[in-house]
Amino acid sequence: MRDFSWNVFANSGDVDAYMLYKEVSDPSEKEPLAQNEMILEEEAII
């Protein structure tokens, strides 16, 4: 999937394909963002 999305991006310049490539390449990068969102939601409730 990673190679496919990169090839689509390289051939077309499609930003969505690049975002998919980044998501597939480093899925652990999303976790800290999700944790930060949870903290912000908890602060908004309080």
C-alpha angles and dihedrals in degrees: 000000000000094000092044094053091046091051091050090050094045093050099040108020088231108168093206090058089052092050089051089049091052092047093050093042097056113014091165088068090070095056097069089050091053090050091050090050090052091052091049091049091050091050090050091053094050 
